[in-house]
Amino acid sequence: MPLSATRSKHRFTVEYPINASPKILYPYLASASGLGHWFCQKVRLDEQHHFIFTWDGQDHYAEMNSHRTNRSVRFVFLDKNRRHTPDANFLDFTIESSELTQEVFLRVIDYSEETDEIELQEMWDNLVQNLREQVGG
């Protein structure tokens, strides 16, 4: 299929204040057990260290392709055969803190086929509320 016939991707970016230190927050973003508490029904690792995210009974495979401890993590989604695809969906979590105010923010970049900004905003608002409940923030 020519590239022009594929669905276009949408980059959705949102920031949330989180009342927790980066050291407390990071494991909830970068580990299967941490993500499983707030992000989806279940998260596990396979033998190749691919993350398997389960939503609505469906498995989705991703690879953590970059991370900086207590700062950021990026998951790039793979096809059902656990292979890389061109222009793959990805999720990027970045923890930013203000030296001046000591505030901590979580920036989320969701790059996918989903284009409904209102639906994405509501989904991430709910997910981050779940995360805040887990980290006490």
DSSP file with accessible surface (Angstrom, degrees, kcal/mol):
  #  RESIDUE AA STRUCTURE BP1 BP2  ACC     N-H-->O    O-->H-N    N-H-->O    O-->H-N    TCO  KAPPA ALPHA  PHI   PSI    X-CA   Y-CA   Z-CA
    1    1 A M              0   0  179      0, 0.0     5,-0.1     0, 0.0     0, 0.0   0.000 360.0 360.0 360.0 131.3    0.0    0.0    0.0
    2    2 A P    >   -     0   0   88      0, 0.0     3,-1.7     0, 0.0     4,-0.4  -0.312 360.0-116.5 -64.9 150.7    1.5    3.4   -0.9
    3    3 A L  G >  S+     0   0  138      1,-0.3     3,-1.6     2,-0.2     0, 0.0   0.851 113.0  62.9 -57.2 -35.8    2.3    5.7    2.0
    4    4 A S  G 3  S+     0   0  116      1,-0.3    -1,-0.3     4,-0.0     4,-0.1   0.757  99.6  55.8 -64.2 -19.7   -0.3    8.2    0.9
    5    5 A A  G <  S+     0   0   60     -3,-1.7    -1,-0.3     2,-0.1    -2,-0.2   0.561  88.8  95.6 -89.0  -9.8   -3.0    5.6    1.4
    6    6 A T  S <  S-     0   0   68     -3,-1.6     2,-0.1    -4,-0.4    -3,-0.0  -0.437  89.1 -92.5 -78.6 157.9   -2.1    5.0    5.1
    7    7 A R        -     0   0  175     -2,-0.1    -1,-0.1     1,-0.1     2,-0.1  -0.450  44.9-116.1 -67.6 140.2   -3.9    6.7    7.9
    8    8 A S        -     0   0   93     -2,-0.1     2,-0.2   105,-0.1    -1,-0.1  -0.432  26.3-124.3 -78.4 154.1   -2.2    9.9    9.0
    9    9 A K        -     0   0   44     -2,-0.1     2,-0.4   102,-0.0   104,-0.2  -0.591  15.6-149.3 -97.7 158.5   -0.8   10.2   12.5
   10   10 A H  E     -A  112   0A  43    102,-3.1   102,-2.0    -2,-0.2     2,-0.7  -0.991   5.5-145.0-130.9 135.1   -1.6   12.8   15.1
   11   11 A R  E     -A  111   0A 135     -2,-0.4     2,-0.5   100,-0.2   100,-0.2  -0.893  18.0-173.3-103.7 114.9    0.7   14.1   17.8
   12   12 A F  E     -A  110   0A   3     98,-2.5    98,-3.0    -2,-0.7     2,-0.4  -0.932   3.0-174.6-110.0 125.5   -1.1   15.0   21.0
   13   13 A T  E     +A  109   0A  69     -2,-0.5     2,-0.3    96,-0.2    96,-0.2  -0.977   8.9 163.9-124.5 135.1    0.9   16.7   23.7
   14   14 A V  E     -A  108   0A  17     94,-2.1    94,-3.1    -2,-0.4     2,-0.4  -0.988  20.3-149.3-147.5 149.3   -0.4   17.5   27.2
   15   15 A E  E     -A  107   0A  93     -2,-0.3    92,-0.2    92,-0.2    -2,-0.0  -0.968  10.8-171.9-123.1 143.3    1.2   18.5   30.6
   16   16 A Y  E     -A  106   0A  14     90,-2.4    90,-3.1    -2,-0.4     2,-0.3  -0.998  24.8-125.3-132.4 136.0    0.1   17.8   34.1
   17   17 A P  E     -A  105   0A  67      0, 0.0     2,-0.4     0, 0.0    88,-0.3  -0.591  29.9-165.4 -73.4 137.6    1.3   19.0   37.4
   18   18 A I  E     -A  104   0A   6     86,-3.0     2,-1.7    -2,-0.3    86,-0.6  -0.997  19.7-143.1-128.4 128.1    2.1   16.0   39.7
   19   19 A N  S    S+     0   0  131    118,-1.1     2,-0.3    -2,-0.4    86,-0.1  -0.473  72.0  87.0 -90.5  64.0    2.7   16.4   43.4
   20   20 A A  S    S-     0   0   14     -2,-1.7    -2,-0.1   117,-0.1   116,-0.1  -0.975  80.9-101.5-155.8 151.5    5.4   13.7   43.6
   21   21 A S    >>  -     0   0   50     -2,-0.3     4,-2.6     1,-0.1     3,-0.7  -0.361  34.2-113.7 -72.6 155.2    9.2   13.7   43.2
   22   22 A P  H 3> S+     0   0   31      0, 0.0     4,-2.9     0, 0.0    48,-0.2   0.872 117.6  58.7 -55.3 -35.3   10.7   12.4   39.9
   23   23 A K  H 34 S+     0   0  156      1,-0.2    47,-0.1     2,-0.2    48,-0.1   0.841 111.4  40.2 -65.7 -33.2   12.2    9.5   41.9
   24   24 A I  H <4 S+     0   0   90     -3,-0.7     4,-0.4     2,-0.1    -1,-0.2   0.890 119.5  45.9 -78.4 -40.2    8.8    8.4   43.0
   25   25 A L  H >X S+     0   0    0     -4,-2.6     3,-1.5     1,-0.2     4,-0.6   0.899  97.8  69.3 -71.4 -42.6    7.1    9.1   39.7
   26   26 A Y  H >X S+     0   0   25     -4,-2.9     3,-1.9     1,-0.3     4,-1.8   0.852  92.7  55.4 -53.1 -46.9    9.6    7.5   37.3
   27   27 A P  H 3> S+     0   0   59      0, 0.0     4,-1.2     0, 0.0     7,-0.4   0.820 103.6  57.7 -60.0 -25.5    9.0    3.8   38.2
   28   28 A Y  H <4 S+     0   0   53     -3,-1.5    -2,-0.2    -4,-0.4    10,-0.2   0.650 114.5  38.1 -75.0 -15.3    5.3    4.3   37.4
   29   29 A L  H << S+     0   0    1     -3,-1.9    -1,-0.2    -4,-0.6    -3,-0.1   0.660 122.6  37.8-103.0 -24.1    6.3    5.4   33.9
   30   30 A A  H  < S+     0   0   14     -4,-1.8     2,-0.3    34,-0.0    -2,-0.2   0.454 101.7  68.1-116.4  -2.5    9.2    3.0   33.1
   31   31 A S  S  X S-     0   0   36     -4,-1.2     4,-2.9    -5,-0.2     5,-0.3  -0.908  71.9-129.7-122.5 150.6    8.4   -0.4   34.6
   32   32 A A  H  > S+     0   0   15     -2,-0.3     4,-2.2     1,-0.2    -1,-0.1   0.927 111.7  48.7 -60.2 -43.3    5.7   -3.0   33.7
   33   33 A S  H  > S+     0   0   89      2,-0.2     4,-0.7     1,-0.2    -1,-0.2   0.922 113.2  47.2 -66.0 -41.5    4.6   -3.2   37.4
   34   34 A G  H >4 S+     0   0    4     -7,-0.4     3,-1.1     1,-0.2     4,-0.4   0.942 113.4  47.0 -64.1 -47.0    4.4    0.6   37.7
   35   35 A L  H >X>S+     0   0    0     -4,-2.9     4,-3.0    -8,-0.3     3,-1.4   0.862 103.7  64.0 -62.9 -34.2    2.5    1.1   34.5
   36   36 A G  H 3<5S+     0   0   28     -4,-2.2    -1,-0.2    -5,-0.3    -2,-0.2   0.736  94.3  62.3 -63.5 -20.6    0.1   -1.8   35.4
   37   37 A H  T <<5S-     0   0  108     -3,-1.1    -1,-0.3    -4,-0.7    -2,-0.2   0.715 128.2  -2.0 -76.4 -21.9   -1.2    0.3   38.4
   38   38 A W  T <45S+     0   0    7     -3,-1.4    -2,-0.2    -4,-0.4    93,-0.2   0.569 119.3  63.9-142.8 -20.1   -2.6    3.1   36.3
   39   39 A F  T  <5S-     0   0    7     -4,-3.0     2,-0.3    -5,-0.2    -3,-0.2   0.866 105.4 -20.7 -93.3 -39.6   -2.1    2.9   32.5
   40   40 A C  S   <S-     0   0   20     -5,-0.7    -1,-0.2     1,-0.1    15,-0.2  -0.921  75.0 -78.8-157.7-177.5   -4.0   -0.2   31.3
   41   41 A Q  S    S-     0   0  122     13,-1.3     2,-0.3    -2,-0.3    14,-0.2   0.893 107.5  -7.1 -60.1 -42.7   -5.5   -3.5   32.4
   42   42 A K  E     -B   54   0A 111     12,-1.0    12,-2.6     2,-0.0     2,-0.4  -0.991  56.6-167.1-155.5 145.2   -2.2   -5.4   32.5
   43   43 A V  E     +B   53   0A  16     -2,-0.3     2,-0.3    10,-0.2    10,-0.2  -0.998  19.4 159.9-135.4 131.6    1.4   -4.8   31.5
   44   44 A R  E     -B   52   0A  82      8,-1.8     8,-3.3    -2,-0.4     2,-0.4  -0.944  32.6-120.4-143.8 167.3    4.0   -7.5   31.3
   45   45 A L  E     -B   51   0A  85     -2,-0.3     6,-0.2     6,-0.2     2,-0.1  -0.887  20.9-146.9-109.2 140.8    7.4   -8.1   29.7
   46   46 A D    >   -     0   0   15      4,-2.2     3,-2.0    -2,-0.4     6,-0.0  -0.354  41.3 -86.3 -94.0-176.5    8.2  -10.9   27.2
   47   47 A E  T 3  S+     0   0  146      1,-0.3    -1,-0.0     2,-0.1    -2,-0.0   0.748 129.5  53.0 -65.8 -22.1   11.5  -12.7   26.9
   48   48 A Q  T 3  S-     0   0  108      2,-0.1    -1,-0.3     3,-0.0     3,-0.1   0.259 120.4-108.6 -92.0  10.8   12.9  -10.1   24.5
   49   49 A H    <   +     0   0  140     -3,-2.0    15,-0.4     1,-0.3     2,-0.3   0.754  69.0 150.1  66.4  25.6   12.0   -7.3   27.1
   50   50 A H        -     0   0   24     13,-0.1    -4,-2.2     1,-0.0     2,-0.3  -0.709  47.9-122.0 -81.4 142.4    9.2   -6.0   24.9
   51   51 A F  E     -BC  45  62A  12     11,-2.8    11,-2.4    -2,-0.3     2,-0.6  -0.679  18.8-154.9 -83.3 138.2    6.3   -4.5   26.9
   52   52 A I  E     -BC  44  61A   8     -8,-3.3    -8,-1.8    -2,-0.3     2,-0.5  -0.955  10.1-167.2-116.6 108.6    2.9   -6.1   26.4
   53   53 A F  E     -BC  43  60A   0      7,-3.1     7,-2.4    -2,-0.6     2,-0.6  -0.847   5.9-154.1 -95.7 132.2    0.1   -3.6   27.1
   54   54 A T  E     +BC  42  59A  11    -12,-2.6   -13,-1.3    -2,-0.5   -12,-1.0  -0.937  19.5 167.5-113.9 119.6   -3.4   -5.1   27.5
   55   55 A W  E >  S- C   0  58A  75      3,-2.2     3,-2.8    -2,-0.6   -15,-0.0  -0.999  74.0 -10.2-125.6 132.7   -6.4   -2.9   26.7
   56   56 A D  T 3  S-     0   0  144     -2,-0.4    -1,-0.1     1,-0.3     3,-0.1   0.862 129.1 -56.4  48.9  39.2   -9.9   -4.3   26.3
   57   57 A G  T 3  S+     0   0   60      1,-0.2     2,-0.4    -3,-0.0    -1,-0.3   0.490 113.3 119.2  75.7   2.0   -8.4   -7.8   26.2
   58   58 A Q  E <   -C   55   0A 128     -3,-2.8    -3,-2.2     2,-0.0     2,-0.3  -0.875  58.3-136.3-104.3 133.5   -6.1   -7.0   23.3
   59   59 A D  E     -C   54   0A  60     -2,-0.4     2,-0.4    -5,-0.2    -5,-0.2  -0.683  17.8-171.2 -87.8 138.5   -2.3   -7.2   23.6
   60   60 A H  E     -C   53   0A  78     -7,-2.4    -7,-3.1    -2,-0.3     2,-0.4  -1.000  14.1-142.0-129.2 129.9   -0.2   -4.4   22.1
   61   61 A Y  E     +C   52   0A  37     17,-0.5    17,-3.1    -2,-0.4     2,-0.3  -0.739  24.4 169.1 -99.1 139.5    3.6   -4.7   21.9
   62   62 A A  E     -CD  51  77A   0    -11,-2.4   -11,-2.8    -2,-0.4     2,-0.4  -0.977  23.5-142.7-145.4 156.6    6.0   -1.9   22.5
   63   63 A E  E     - D   0  76A  55     13,-2.8    13,-2.8    -2,-0.3     2,-1.0  -0.966  21.0-128.8-119.8 134.4    9.7   -1.4   23.0
   64   64 A M  E     + D   0  75A  47    -15,-0.4    11,-0.2    -2,-0.4     3,-0.1  -0.754  34.8 174.6 -77.5 107.3   11.2    1.0   25.4
   65   65 A N  E     +     0   0A  81      9,-1.7     2,-0.3    -2,-1.0    -1,-0.2   0.599  59.4  12.2-100.3  -8.2   13.5    2.7   22.9
   66   66 A S  E     + D   0  74A  55      8,-1.0     8,-2.4    -3,-0.1     2,-0.3  -0.966  61.9 164.6-159.0 150.6   14.9    5.4   25.1
   67   67 A H  E     - D   0  73A 101     -2,-0.3     2,-0.4     6,-0.2     6,-0.2  -0.959  20.4-160.5-162.2 148.9   14.9    6.4   28.8
   68   68 A R  E >>  - D   0  72A 138      4,-2.7     3,-2.8    -2,-0.3     4,-2.2  -0.973  43.6-106.0-130.4 117.8   16.7    8.7   31.2
   69   69 A T  T 34 S-     0   0   93     -2,-0.4   -46,-0.1     1,-0.3     4,-0.1  -0.149 100.0  -3.1 -51.4 130.0   16.4    7.7   34.8
   70   70 A N  T 34 S+     0   0   47    -48,-0.2    -1,-0.3     1,-0.1     3,-0.1   0.580 132.8  64.4  62.7  15.2   14.0   10.0   36.7
   71   71 A R  T <4 S-     0   0  114     -3,-2.8    24,-3.9     1,-0.3     2,-0.3   0.670 102.0 -15.7-128.2 -54.0   13.6   12.1   33.5
   72   72 A S  E  <  -DE  68  94A  23     -4,-2.2    -4,-2.7    22,-0.2    -1,-0.3  -0.996  39.2-169.5-159.5 159.1   12.0   10.4   30.5
   73   73 A V  E     -DE  67  93A   0     20,-2.3    20,-3.1    -2,-0.3     2,-0.4  -0.975   8.7-160.3-152.2 142.7   10.9    7.2   28.8
   74   74 A R  E     -DE  66  92A  66     -8,-2.4    -9,-1.7    -2,-0.3    -8,-1.0  -0.998   1.3-162.8-129.0 132.2    9.6    6.5   25.3
   75   75 A F  E     -DE  64  91A   0     16,-2.9    16,-2.4    -2,-0.4     2,-0.5  -0.964   5.2-161.7-111.4 125.5    7.7    3.4   24.1
   76   76 A V  E     -DE  63  90A  17    -13,-2.8   -13,-2.8    -2,-0.5    14,-0.2  -0.926  20.9-128.9-107.1 126.8    7.6    2.7   20.4
   77   77 A F  E     -D   62   0A  32     12,-2.8     8,-0.4    -2,-0.5   -15,-0.3  -0.511  20.7-153.9 -81.1 143.7    4.7    0.3   19.4
   78   78 A L        -     0   0   17    -17,-3.1   -17,-0.5    -2,-0.2     6,-0.2  -0.651  22.8 -97.9-108.5 166.4    5.5   -2.7   17.3
   79   79 A D    >   -     0   0   49      4,-2.8     3,-2.5    -2,-0.2    -1,-0.2  -0.177  50.4 -87.6 -76.9 179.1    3.3   -4.7   14.9
   80   80 A K  T 3  S+     0   0  174      1,-0.3    -1,-0.1     2,-0.1    -2,-0.0   0.717 131.6  56.0 -65.9 -16.7    1.5   -7.9   16.0
   81   81 A N  T 3  S-     0   0   95      2,-0.1    -1,-0.3   -20,-0.1     3,-0.1   0.245 120.7-111.2 -93.1  10.4    4.7   -9.9   15.0
   82   82 A R  S <  S+     0   0   73     -3,-2.5     2,-0.3     1,-0.2    -2,-0.1   0.823  74.1 135.1  63.3  38.1    6.7   -7.6   17.4
   83   83 A R        -     0   0  152    -22,-0.0    -4,-2.8    -4,-0.0    -1,-0.2  -0.836  60.1-101.8-113.5 155.5    8.5   -5.9   14.5
   84   84 A H        -     0   0  113     -2,-0.3    -6,-0.1    -6,-0.2    -1,-0.0  -0.403  35.5-160.1 -70.8 147.6    9.2   -2.3   14.0
   85   85 A T    >   -     0   0   56     -8,-0.4     3,-0.9     4,-0.1     2,-0.1  -0.924  27.7 -96.0-125.6 153.5    7.1   -0.4   11.5
   86   86 A P  T 3  S+     0   0  118      0, 0.0     0, 0.0     0, 0.0     0, 0.0  -0.426 109.2   8.0 -64.4 143.9    7.7    2.8    9.6
   87   87 A D  T 3  S-     0   0   95      1,-0.1     0, 0.0    -2,-0.1     0, 0.0   0.898  94.8-168.7  52.6  46.4    6.2    5.9   11.4
   88   88 A A    <   -     0   0   15     -3,-0.9    -1,-0.1     1,-0.1   -10,-0.1  -0.264  24.9-102.4 -67.0 151.3    5.2    3.7   14.4
   89   89 A N        -     0   0   39    -12,-0.1   -12,-2.8   -13,-0.1     2,-0.3  -0.405  48.1-178.7 -63.5 148.2    2.9    4.9   17.2
   90   90 A F  E     -EF  76 111A  24     21,-1.7    21,-2.7   -14,-0.2     2,-0.4  -0.985  25.6-146.3-149.2 160.8    4.8    6.0   20.3
   91   91 A L  E     -EF  75 110A   8    -16,-2.4   -16,-2.9    -2,-0.3     2,-0.5  -0.997  15.5-167.5-125.2 133.2    4.3    7.3   23.8
   92   92 A D  E     -EF  74 109A  18     17,-2.4    17,-2.4    -2,-0.4     2,-0.5  -0.990   3.0-170.4-125.8 123.7    6.7    9.7   25.4
   93   93 A F  E     -EF  73 108A   0    -20,-3.1   -20,-2.3    -2,-0.5     2,-0.4  -0.977   7.7-178.5-113.8 125.6    6.7   10.5   29.1
   94   94 A T  E     -EF  72 107A  14     13,-2.6    13,-3.2    -2,-0.5     2,-0.6  -0.991  15.6-151.5-126.6 129.8    8.9   13.4   30.3
   95   95 A I  E     - F   0 106A   3    -24,-3.9     2,-0.4    -2,-0.4    11,-0.2  -0.879  19.3-178.2 -98.1 123.4    9.2   14.5   33.9
   96   96 A E  E     - F   0 105A  68      9,-2.9     9,-3.6    -2,-0.6     2,-0.4  -0.963   5.4-168.9-122.1 140.8   10.1   18.2   34.2
   97   97 A S  E     - F   0 104A  68     -2,-0.4     2,-0.6     7,-0.2     7,-0.2  -0.986  19.9-129.9-131.6 143.6   10.7   20.0   37.4
   98   98 A S     >  -     0   0   38      5,-2.5     4,-2.1    -2,-0.4     5,-0.2  -0.803   7.1-158.4 -91.5 120.8   11.1   23.7   38.1
   99   99 A E  T  4 S+     0   0  168     -2,-0.6    -1,-0.2     2,-0.2     0, 0.0   0.881  94.1  49.7 -61.2 -37.2   14.1   24.6   40.2
  100  100 A L  T  4 S+     0   0  164      1,-0.2    -1,-0.2    -3,-0.1    -2,-0.0   0.943 126.4  20.3 -70.3 -49.5   12.4   27.9   41.2
  101  101 A T  T  4 S-     0   0   72      2,-0.1    -2,-0.2     0, 0.0    -1,-0.2   0.534  91.8-131.2-101.4  -8.7    9.0   26.5   42.3
  102  102 A Q     <  +     0   0  146     -4,-2.1     2,-0.2     1,-0.2    -3,-0.1   0.620  56.1 149.4  65.8  12.6    9.9   22.9   43.0
  103  103 A E        -     0   0   96     -5,-0.2    -5,-2.5   -84,-0.1     2,-0.4  -0.526  37.5-146.2 -76.7 147.2    6.9   21.9   40.9
  104  104 A V  E     -AF  18  97A  14    -86,-0.6   -86,-3.0    -7,-0.2     2,-0.4  -0.941  15.1-170.9-115.3 134.1    7.0   18.6   39.0
  105  105 A F  E     -AF  17  96A  51     -9,-3.6    -9,-2.9    -2,-0.4     2,-0.5  -0.953  15.2-147.3-124.7 145.4    5.2   18.2   35.6
  106  106 A L  E     -AF  16  95A   0    -90,-3.1   -90,-2.4    -2,-0.4     2,-0.5  -0.964  13.5-161.8-109.8 120.4    4.5   15.2   33.5
  107  107 A R  E     -AF  15  94A  65    -13,-3.2   -13,-2.6    -2,-0.5     2,-0.5  -0.911   6.7-164.4-102.7 129.3    4.5   15.9   29.8
  108  108 A V  E     -AF  14  93A   0    -94,-3.1   -94,-2.1    -2,-0.5     2,-0.5  -0.953   9.0-169.6-113.5 130.5    2.8   13.2   27.6
  109  109 A I  E     -AF  13  92A   8    -17,-2.4   -17,-2.4    -2,-0.5     2,-0.6  -0.990   5.8-172.5-117.5 119.6    3.3   12.9   23.9
  110  110 A D  E     -AF  12  91A  17    -98,-3.0   -98,-2.5    -2,-0.5     2,-0.7  -0.953   1.0-173.9-114.0 108.8    0.8   10.4   22.3
  111  111 A Y  E     +AF  11  90A  45    -21,-2.7   -21,-1.7    -2,-0.6     2,-0.3  -0.919  34.7 110.1-109.7 108.2    1.6    9.8   18.6
  112  112 A S  E    S-A   10   0A  16   -102,-2.0  -102,-3.1    -2,-0.7    -2,-0.0  -0.905  80.6 -81.0-158.5-173.7   -1.1    7.6   17.0
  113  113 A E  S    S+     0   0   61     -2,-0.3     2,-0.4  -104,-0.2  -105,-0.1   0.610  89.5 109.3 -77.4 -15.2   -4.0    7.5   14.6
  114  114 A E        +     0   0   65   -104,-0.2    -2,-0.3     1,-0.2  -104,-0.1  -0.516  37.3 168.7 -68.1 122.3   -6.3    8.9   17.2
  115  115 A T        +     0   0   84     -2,-0.4     2,-1.1  -106,-0.0    -1,-0.2   0.490  38.5 109.2-113.8  -6.3   -7.2   12.5   16.1
  116  116 A D     >  -     0   0   69      1,-0.2     4,-2.7     2,-0.1     5,-0.2  -0.606  48.1-168.6 -78.6 101.4  -10.1   13.4   18.4
  117  117 A E  H  > S+     0   0   94     -2,-1.1     4,-2.7     1,-0.2    -1,-0.2   0.865  84.7  51.0 -59.2 -39.9   -8.5   16.0   20.7
  118  118 A I  H  > S+     0   0  119      2,-0.2     4,-2.6     1,-0.2    -1,-0.2   0.941 111.8  46.7 -65.7 -44.5  -11.4   16.0   23.2
  119  119 A E  H  > S+     0   0  103      1,-0.2     4,-2.6     2,-0.2    -2,-0.2   0.922 114.0  48.2 -64.1 -42.5  -11.3   12.2   23.5
  120  120 A L  H  X S+     0   0    5     -4,-2.7     4,-2.8     2,-0.2     5,-0.3   0.922 111.3  50.5 -63.4 -43.4   -7.6   12.2   23.9
  121  121 A Q  H  X S+     0   0   71     -4,-2.7     4,-2.7    -5,-0.2    -2,-0.2   0.941 113.0  45.7 -60.5 -46.3   -7.7   14.9   26.5
  122  122 A E  H  X S+     0   0  114     -4,-2.6     4,-2.3     2,-0.2    -1,-0.2   0.912 112.8  50.5 -63.8 -42.4  -10.4   13.0   28.5
  123  123 A M  H  X S+     0   0   80     -4,-2.6     4,-2.6    -5,-0.2    -2,-0.2   0.953 114.7  42.3 -61.5 -49.1   -8.5    9.8   28.2
  124  124 A W  H  X S+     0   0    2     -4,-2.8     4,-3.0     2,-0.2     5,-0.3   0.879 110.9  56.5 -69.4 -35.0   -5.2   11.3   29.5
  125  125 A D  H  X S+     0   0   64     -4,-2.7     4,-2.0    -5,-0.3    -1,-0.2   0.941 112.0  43.6 -57.2 -45.5   -7.0   13.3   32.2
  126  126 A N  H  X S+     0   0  106     -4,-2.3     4,-2.1     2,-0.2    -2,-0.2   0.918 114.4  48.9 -67.2 -44.2   -8.5   10.0   33.5
  127  127 A L  H  X S+     0   0   22     -4,-2.6     4,-2.2     1,-0.2    -2,-0.2   0.933 112.8  47.1 -62.0 -44.6   -5.2    8.1   33.2
  128  128 A V  H  X S+     0   0    0     -4,-3.0     4,-3.1     1,-0.2    -1,-0.2   0.859 107.8  56.3 -69.8 -31.0   -3.2   10.8   35.0
  129  129 A Q  H  X S+     0   0   82     -4,-2.0     4,-2.0    -5,-0.3    -1,-0.2   0.934 107.9  49.1 -62.1 -41.8   -5.8   11.0   37.7
  130  130 A N  H  X S+     0   0   67     -4,-2.1     4,-1.6     2,-0.2    -2,-0.2   0.917 111.6  49.7 -60.3 -42.7   -5.2    7.3   38.3
  131  131 A L  H  X S+     0   0    0     -4,-2.2     4,-2.4     1,-0.2     6,-0.3   0.929 107.7  52.8 -62.9 -45.1   -1.5    7.9   38.3
  132  132 A R  H  X>S+     0   0   51     -4,-3.1     5,-1.7     1,-0.2     4,-1.1   0.888 106.8  53.2 -58.8 -39.3   -1.9   10.8   40.9
  133  133 A E  H  <5S+     0   0  128     -4,-2.0    -1,-0.2     1,-0.2    -2,-0.2   0.875 110.4  48.5 -63.1 -35.2   -3.9    8.4   43.1
  134  134 A Q  H  <5S+     0   0   77     -4,-1.6    -2,-0.2    -3,-0.2    -1,-0.2   0.899 118.2  37.4 -71.6 -41.2   -1.0    5.9   43.0
  135  135 A V  H  <5S-     0   0   19     -4,-2.4    -1,-0.2    -5,-0.1    -2,-0.2   0.450 109.0-117.1 -92.6  -2.0    1.8    8.4   43.7
  136  136 A G  T  <5       0   0   66     -4,-1.1    -3,-0.2    -5,-0.2    -4,-0.1   0.728 360.0 360.0  76.1  20.1   -0.2   10.4   46.2
  137  137 A G      <       0   0   26     -5,-1.7  -118,-1.1    -6,-0.3    -4,-0.2   0.242 360.0 360.0-120.9 360.0    0.0   13.5   44.1
